[in-house]
């Protein structure tokens, strides 16, 4: 397994927003939170109402989460 890059919560949030906005069909006003997670090191949470309203985008969000988890670890965790 390749070594993961340490990144701050703020930088990871900015990267996540940059990547989701670049994906097709990104709804306006998506809210997310990056939080520590014992199993994966960190996770990104999407507003449940937005997840229900935009299920196709929620799948893209989850795919991006999995992709970024392979590359980044939260700094200080």
Buried (B, 14 or more C-beta within 10 A) or exposed (E): EEEEEEBEBEBBBEBBEEBBEEEEEBEEEBEBEBEEBEEEEBEBBBBEEBBEEBEEBBEBBEEBBEEBBEEBBBEEE
